[in-house]
Amino acid sequence: MSGIRVLCDTNPLIYLLDGNNELADFLNNKQIHISVITKLELFGKPNLSETDRQIIETMLEKSNNLFCYLSR
């Protein structure tokens, strides 16, 4: 791993699911961080196939979780 960390939002991950090789090359060997909100949004993708669901689950297992904490 290169030591480069990337916070990835929902849309790029959906593009990745849709087969965007340029994005896949960019994210390769980087430490990917995904927020809890992004995780929820990924599973809300319209027409999500069983294959896509499995790919998302695998991708999320390999990523780092980011949690938001609200304070007053």
CORBELUR-V774727 format. One record per backbone hydrogen bond with DSSP energy under -0.5 kcal/mol. CO is the residue of the C=O (numbers start at 0). NH is the residue of the N-H. If there is no record, write none. Layout:
co=CO nh=NH
co=CO nh=NH
This chain:
co=3 nh=30
co=5 nh=7
co=5 nh=32
co=6 nh=8
co=8 nh=12
co=9 nh=13
co=10 nh=14
co=11 nh=15
co=12 nh=16
co=13 nh=17
co=14 nh=19
co=15 nh=18
co=18 nh=20
co=19 nh=23
co=20 nh=24
co=21 nh=25
co=22 nh=26
co=23 nh=27
co=26 nh=29
co=28 nh=1
co=29 nh=31
co=30 nh=5
co=31 nh=63
co=32 nh=7
co=33 nh=65
co=34 nh=38
co=35 nh=39
co=36 nh=40
co=37 nh=41
co=38 nh=42
co=40 nh=43
co=41 nh=44
co=44 nh=47
co=48 nh=52
co=49 nh=53
co=50 nh=54
co=51 nh=55
co=52 nh=56
co=53 nh=57
co=54 nh=58
co=55 nh=59
co=56 nh=60
co=57 nh=61
co=58 nh=62
co=59 nh=62
co=63 nh=33
co=65 nh=35
